Amino acid sequence: MRRFIDKKSEARMTDTFLTLAKIPSLSRQEGKIASHLEKAFKALGCKVRFDGAGKKIGGETGNLIATLPSSYGGRPFLLSSHMDTVGPAAKVTPVKKGGRIYSDGTSILGADCKSGITAILETLAVIREKKLKHPPLEIAITVCEEVGLQGSKNLDYSLIKAKSGLVLDSESPLDLTVRAPAVARMEINVHGVASHAGMFPERGISAIQTAARAMAKLKFGRIDFETTANIGVINGGTATNVITPLVSLRAEARSHSVAKLDRQIKAMEKAFRDACAEAKVKVDGKILAARCDFKAERNYNNMVLKPDTPAVRLLLAAAEERGLKIRLATGGGGSDANIYFEHGILTPNLGCGMWEPHSTKEFLELKDMFDCADLVIGVMEKAG
């Protein structure tokens, strides 16, 4: 079995990850980790620059873009991960237990996606030490991935020449995500009519009740094998003695089929508009009705990569050499790979060992991170 990640690399990767995990890097607050990574990539022979994405999205820094030329020529290849994390993460205390790293339970760990960054840094270190052939490398470490892929959406694509690559931002390195859904976000405001709940309830229309009637008509969760929908945030009401005049909701729908996604959005809008049209009351001779403001926006499009996509073929070949069986996976979430796909850059998403992300139970499976790095090095060798 061919393998580049040895005990020395494993120890170095563990230390690298522990260092990165301790640096707070909430979305739009990535300044400290960006500065640390700039030095790390330069130390590995890369030219580093930052684009202007930070100014566009109100963050401390832009996306980090590192390049490593190749004396062997070839087509540029992109490696990408993201530097921001969700919270709570004001202070992260990583704890190593056996073959895993956890947080101390008071915060997330940040394996999503500092494990991916660690694998990229180790790839460069091994290439340098072993003088491996590799294609010209372009590395994008994005900001604000966790808040709607804002970093990759605002990436300066004039700095990226690659049309093929890998995103490292998933769980198992045995899963290569080649399909990911399109996502739409919805903001819904249901307007009722205010009135005193005890003295004049018949003169009011409850926005809460109206919204509830709309939701009762809809199916949420898994709609079919390609489509999901969810209402995640509901705000409304000020006091129990007031017929609530306004309820605001935030919702989403996802699908691997854009046509199904559009149908789901239309079904949700119809349910809310119908519920509002049915909610009427007569006050001083006038008929009053509830009304609805419904705004839907496509957050990002779906990604569909074929098995003969260059990066997929290279990854499968590298895995075969290592005796690993890779599954071509269909994901339920989006990543920077979705945005790259829109820009004609074909980057399947490879798992890098993060598990239970976005929770204080998050942990890093070290073996998975090591396998991820070894596979990436194998892809570099083949692409070179």
N, C-alpha and C positions, 0 to 999 in steps of 0.2 A: 504494500500500500504506500503510495507516494504521499509525503506529508512535509510541510515546511514549518508548521508551528510545533516547536519542541518545548522542553521544560523552561528554557531560558525565555522564550517568547511568552509562554503562559504566565510566568512570574511578572514579566514586564507589562503584559496586558492587564493583569490584576492590579498592579500598582497604578497604571495609567487610569483605569476606570475609577479606582478609589479616589484618586486626585480630582478627576472631573466631577464625580458625584458630589463632592463637598463644595463645589462652586455653585452658588445659587444662580439660576438662569431662567427665571420665569419669563414668559412671553413679553416682549418689549423691554425686558430688563436683562439683556444678554451681554452687556458691555464687558463684564469681568471675564466671562468664559471666552468671549471673542478675542480679548487681549491675550489670554493664556494660549488659545489655539493658534493665533497668529505666530507666536514664538515657536510653538511645537512644530508647525508645518515648515517654517523657515529653517529650523534645525535639521529637518529631513531633506533639505535641498530644494524646497518649493519656492516659487515666486507667489506672493500673497497680496491680494487686494480685497477691498470691500466695496460693494456697490452702494447705490443710494436708496435701497429699499427701506432702511431705517427711518429716513426723513419722511418717506411717503406714508408710513404706517404708524408713525409716532413712537418709534423705538429708539433705544440707545445706540444701536449699530445696525449696519446692513448685513447682507449675506456675505460670508467669507468664501472667496473663490481662490483656490490654490491651483497652480499648474506645475507639472513636472515633465520637462521635455524628454524625448527619447532619441538616442543616437541610432536606433534601428528603424526610425520612421514608422509608418502605419497610420491608421485612422485614430483620431482622438477618442478616448473612452472616458465616460463620466462616472465618478463615484460620488454618492450623495447621502447625507444624513442630516438631521436637524439638531441644533444646539439648545433650543428652548424646552422647557418642561411645564407641566401643569403644577398646581399646588395641591396641598400645602408643601412649601419648599423653602421657607425662609432660612431654615438651617437643616441640612441633611447630614445625618450621622450613619454612614454605612457600617454594617456589621457582617463579617464573614463567618459563615457557619458551614463547615464541610465544603462542598463544591458549589455553594451558593453565596450570594451577597444580598442581604436585606437592608432596609432602613431600620432604625430603632423603633419603628412603629408610630412615630409622631409626624412623619412626613412621607411623601413619595420617595422612591429611591432615585429616579432619573435614569434608569436603564433604558427607558424610552426618552431620548435615543442616544444616550452617551455610550451605550454598548456598541452602537453602530459607528460612532466616531472613533472609539477605541480600535475597532477592527480595521478601519481605514488607516489610522496612524501606524498600526502594526504592519499592515500591508506595505506601507512605504518603508518602514524600518527594515523589513526582511528583504525587500527589493534592493535596498541600499547595501545591506550587509553581504548578501549572496550574489550581488551584481547580476540579478535576473533580467532577462529581456522583458520589456513591457512596452505597450503603446504609449504615445503621448497622453498623459493623464490630466484630466480636469476634475477638480474636486469642489463640490458645492456643499458647504455646511450652512444650512438655511436658518433663518430666524422665524419666529411666529408661525411655525407649522401647526402648533396646537390651537391656534385661533383662526381656523379656516384656511390653512395653507397660504397665509398672507406673504410669507417670505418668498416662496417659489412663484407665486402670482406676480410679485413685483421684482423678480430677479432681472438683472440686466443681461438679457440673452445675447447681446452683442459680444459678450465675453465668453460665451460657450459655443464651441465649434462641433462638439461631439454630437452624434446622432444615435449613439448606443451607449448603454451603461448599466449600472446597478444602483438601486436605492436600498439602503440597509435600514429597515424600519418595520420589523415585524417580529414574530415570536420564534418559531423553530427554523433553523437553517435547512431543515429537510423539506420545508415548504417554500416554494417560489411562487409568489402571487403574480399571476399573469392576467387576471380579470379583477377589476374593482368597480364599484358602482358609481353612478352619477348621484349627486346629492342636491336637493333643493331645501332651502330654509324658508319658513313662512312666519310672518308677523300678522296676527289677527286681533283686531279690536272690535269687541261687541258692545254697542251702545244701547243701553236701555233707557228707562225714564225714572228719575229719582222721585221718591216720595217717602213720607213717614211710615215706617213698617207697622206701627201700632194703630195710628189714627186714620191713615188714608192708604192702606195697602192696595186697594182697587184702583188707585190713580197712578200706580207705578208699573214699570216693567223691569223685572230683575234680569240684569245682564248675566248674572251667574246662572240662573235657571235656563236662560236662552242658550248660553254656551253649552250647558250640560245636555240640553236636548239635541244640539248639533252633534256633540261627541257620542251620544247614545246611538246615533244613526250610523256611525262609522266603525270600521274595524281597524284596530291598531295592532302593533307588533308585526308578525310576519304575515304579509298579505298573500304572497305566493313564494315560490322558490327563488325568485329574483328580486322581490320587492318588500320593503318594510316601511312603516310609518310610526311616528311617535309625537305626542304632545309632551314637551318636557318642562315648560314653565307656564304657570298661571298666576296672574296677579289681579286683584280686584277687591273692592270693598274697603270701607273706612270704619263702619260701626254696625252693630247688630240691629239698630233701630232705623237703618236707612235701606230702602230698596236700592240695591247697588246699580248705579247708572253706567258703569264701565268695567269691563273685564278685558285684560290684555293677555294674549297667549303667544307662545313661541313654539313652533313645531318644525318637524323635518320629515322628508320622505327620501328614500333611497331605492335605486333600482339599477340592475345591470342592463335594463332595456329603457332607453330614453322615452319610447312611446308609452310604456307602462308608467314611468315616472310622471309624465304629463297627465295621464289619465287619473292617477292617484291625486295629483294636485287639484285637478278639476273636481273630483269627487269630494274632496275636503272643502273646497270653496263652496260648492253647491249646498252641502249640508249646513254650513253656517249661514249662507244667504237665505236658504229656505226656512231655517229656524227663526231668523230675524223677521222674515216676512209674515210668519205665522204668529208672532208675538205682538199682539195689538191690544190697545186699551182706549176707551172713550173718555175724554176729559173735557168738560165744559163744552160738549157738543162737537168736539174735534176728535178724529181718530188718529191716535199716535201709534207708531210702530217702532220696533227695535231696528237697528241698522248695523251693518257690518263693513269694516274696512279690512280688506284681505290683500296682503302683499306677499307674493312668492318670488324668490330669486334663485336661479340656478347657481349653486355654490361652486361646483365643478362638474365636469363631464366624466363619463365612464372611461375606463381603460380596457382594451382588449388586445392582448399580444398573442401572436401565433407561435406554435412550437418551433418554427424555423427562424424566429427572431434571433439575430446574432448573439445577443447576450444570453438568451435562453440556451442556445446550442452550446455555447462555451461553458456555461455553468453545468449543464448536464454532463458534458465530457469531463470536466474537472471532478465532478462527483463520482462518475464511474471509475476513474483512476483511483479514487479513495475508497471504493467499495460502499459508497453511500447511495441510497435510493431517494431521489428527489421527487416530490409530488408537485405537479403543476396545479396551483391552488386558485380558488375563487374566493376573494376576500369580501368581507362585509363592510369594511371601512375604506376611506380614501387615504392617500398619502401624497407626498410631492410627486410621486410617479404619475399620478393622474394629470398633474399640471404639465409635467415634462411631455407626456403623451400628446397633449394639445399643441405643444410646440414642435412636434415631430421628433422628439428624443425618446427612443424606446428603452425603457428602464424597468424591467421586472423588479419586484420588491422581495428581497431576501431577508429571512429571519436572522436575528442576531442575539437571541437569548433572553429577551425581556419577557417576563410573565407577570400576570395580574397588573398590567399598567393602569395608570390613572387611579391608583388606590394606595393606601398606606400598607397594603399587603404585597405590594410589588416586590419582585425579586429578580435577580440575574442568575441564570444557569450558566456557570462559567464554561462548561464543556461546549454548550451551544455557541457561546461567543467565540471560543477557540476554533470550533468547526467552521463558523462563518468566515473568520479571517483566513483560514486555510483554503477555503473554497475560493475566496476572492483572489488570493495569491495565485491559485491554480488558473483562474480565468485570466489574470494578467499575463501569466507565462504563455498561455495559449494565444492570447490576443497579440502578444509580442512576437 
